[in-house]
Amino acid sequence: MSLRDPNVVRPGERRRVAIVIANPAISSTTGFANVEGDFADHAVWNYGLLARDQHVMPWRIEDELKQLGANYVRSGLWRSFAVRDGNLITGQQKFSAAETARLVIEALGR
């Protein structure tokens, strides 16, 4: 799917873009892929830092976006991963900063 394509999930509606910012100077929320959220939960539970009914991430961005019909893609646990779809460029978490920057530079160079 491209930004130039119509909304194939809901043809009568405009396309939406999800923006998740993992920068505490801008936003106190962040987004992990489900596999990363599971890992973080198990780590804090094993260290006794949170009760097992509490989670590091209060909600799952991957689940929420898929429920909205998003084409959510990810790499493995804590890996650098960035994608470009037209003018939309996004990375999988802070480990993706360099790869995301390369895609931005490539996009600006065209």
BAFI-425974 format. One record per residue (C-alpha): x, y, z; residue in one letter; chain. Coordinates in pm, 1 decimal, always signed. Layout:
<marzas>
<marza <X Y Z> A A>,
...
</marzas>
This chain:
<marzas>
<marza <+0.0 +0.0 +0.0> M A>,
<marza <+125.0 +345.5 -79.4> S A>,
<marza <+23.9 +689.8 +35.9> L A>,
<marza <-98.8 +744.4 -317.9> R A>,
<marza <-335.4 +443.8 -296.7> D A>,
<marza <-693.4 +474.2 -174.1> P A>,
<marza <-796.5 +346.2 +166.4> N A>,
<marza <-843.9 -19.7 +76.2> V A>,
<marza <-965.4 -115.4 +425.7> V A>,
<marza <-1237.3 +151.5 +440.4> R A>,
<marza <-1280.4 +282.5 +81.7> P A>,
<marza <-1528.6 +554.4 +179.6> G A>,
<marza <-1294.3 +708.9 +436.9> E A>,
<marza <-977.6 +912.8 +411.7> R A>,
<marza <-651.8 +743.7 +500.4> R A>,
<marza <-514.8 +796.0 +848.3> R A>,
<marza <-157.0 +804.3 +969.5> V A>,
<marza <-46.6 +694.9 +1316.2> A A>,
<marza <+239.2 +890.2 +1467.2> I A>,
<marza <+409.8 +752.7 +1776.5> V A>,
<marza <+683.5 +964.7 +1925.8> I A>,
<marza <+934.7 +804.7 +2159.0> A A>,
<marza <+1097.3 +1123.5 +2280.7> N A>,
<marza <+1024.8 +1223.8 +2640.3> P A>,
<marza <+1083.8 +1589.8 +2554.3> A A>,
<marza <+785.3 +1570.0 +2318.5> I A>,
<marza <+570.6 +1287.7 +2453.7> S A>,
<marza <+555.9 +1070.3 +2763.3> S A>,
<marza <+421.5 +777.2 +2559.7> T A>,
<marza <+609.2 +540.7 +2339.2> T A>,
<marza <+530.5 +236.5 +2135.6> G A>,
<marza <+672.2 -113.6 +2145.6> F A>,
<marza <+588.0 -399.6 +1915.8> A A>,
<marza <+396.6 -667.4 +2109.5> N A>,
<marza <+704.1 -890.7 +2129.0> V A>,
<marza <+901.4 -603.9 +2288.4> E A>,
<marza <+620.1 -522.5 +2531.6> G A>,
<marza <+607.2 -887.9 +2639.1> D A>,
<marza <+982.6 -890.9 +2693.3> F A>,
<marza <+973.7 -570.9 +2899.8> A A>,
<marza <+683.6 -700.4 +3111.3> D A>,
<marza <+860.2 -1027.5 +3189.9> H A>,
<marza <+1181.5 -845.1 +3278.3> A A>,
<marza <+1018.3 -610.2 +3530.8> V A>,
<marza <+802.4 -889.5 +3671.5> W A>,
<marza <+1107.1 -1113.8 +3721.1> N A>,
<marza <+1289.7 -833.7 +3903.7> Y A>,
<marza <+982.3 -767.4 +4115.8> G A>,
<marza <+954.7 -409.4 +3990.6> L A>,
<marza <+588.6 -442.0 +3890.1> L A>,
<marza <+308.0 -670.2 +3999.0> A A>,
<marza <+214.1 -930.0 +3736.6> R A>,
<marza <-117.1 -755.7 +3671.7> D A>,
<marza <+67.6 -435.1 +3572.6> Q A>,
<marza <+242.7 -367.8 +3243.1> H A>,
<marza <+530.3 -146.3 +3131.4> V A>,
<marza <+320.1 -25.3 +2840.1> M A>,
<marza <-38.1 +61.7 +2940.9> P A>,
<marza <-172.6 -35.6 +2596.8> W A>,
<marza <-49.5 -217.4 +2286.7> R A>,
<marza <+8.2 +4.2 +1986.8> I A>,
<marza <+50.8 -295.4 +1755.5> E A>,
<marza <-290.0 -434.8 +1855.8> D A>,
<marza <-457.8 -93.8 +1835.6> E A>,
<marza <-323.0 -17.3 +1488.5> L A>,
<marza <-411.3 -361.0 +1352.6> K A>,
<marza <-763.4 -320.2 +1490.3> Q A>,
<marza <-788.7 +4.1 +1291.8> L A>,
<marza <-684.2 -183.0 +978.3> G A>,
<marza <-323.7 -66.4 +966.4> A A>,
<marza <-59.1 -260.3 +779.0> N A>,
<marza <+162.5 -295.5 +1087.2> Y A>,
<marza <+505.5 -440.3 +1014.2> V A>,
<marza <+794.1 -499.0 +1251.6> R A>,
<marza <+1127.0 -669.6 +1285.6> S A>,
<marza <+1243.1 -889.3 +1569.7> G A>,
<marza <+1297.3 -801.9 +1932.0> L A>,
<marza <+1491.5 -475.9 +1986.7> W A>,
<marza <+1619.9 -462.6 +1627.9> R A>,
<marza <+1676.2 -169.7 +1402.4> S A>,
<marza <+1392.4 -154.8 +1151.7> F A>,
<marza <+1263.3 +133.2 +942.7> A A>,
<marza <+1031.0 +151.9 +645.3> V A>,
<marza <+936.2 +409.3 +387.8> R A>,
<marza <+595.5 +426.3 +219.5> D A>,
<marza <+594.4 +727.7 -8.6> G A>,
<marza <+653.7 +1028.1 +218.1> N A>,
<marza <+583.7 +833.8 +539.0> L A>,
<marza <+900.5 +715.8 +711.4> I A>,
<marza <+893.7 +536.7 +1043.3> T A>,
<marza <+1121.6 +330.9 +1263.6> G A>,
<marza <+1055.9 +55.1 +1515.9> Q A>,
<marza <+1191.9 +219.8 +1831.2> Q A>,
<marza <+1500.0 +407.4 +1939.4> K A>,
<marza <+1735.6 +143.5 +1800.4> F A>,
<marza <+1607.2 +236.9 +1454.1> S A>,
<marza <+1722.3 +599.9 +1460.9> A A>,
<marza <+2015.6 +559.7 +1220.4> A A>,
<marza <+1819.5 +351.0 +972.4> E A>,
<marza <+1526.6 +594.1 +986.5> T A>,
<marza <+1763.3 +888.6 +932.8> A A>,
<marza <+1909.1 +718.9 +624.0> R A>,
<marza <+1560.1 +685.7 +478.0> L A>,
<marza <+1482.8 +1052.4 +552.8> V A>,
<marza <+1806.1 +1161.2 +383.1> I A>,
<marza <+1724.7 +942.9 +84.0> E A>,
<marza <+1375.8 +1092.0 +62.8> A A>,
<marza <+1505.0 +1448.7 +84.9> L A>,
<marza <+1764.4 +1378.5 -182.4> G A>,
<marza <+1501.8 +1300.0 -446.0> R A>,
</marzas>
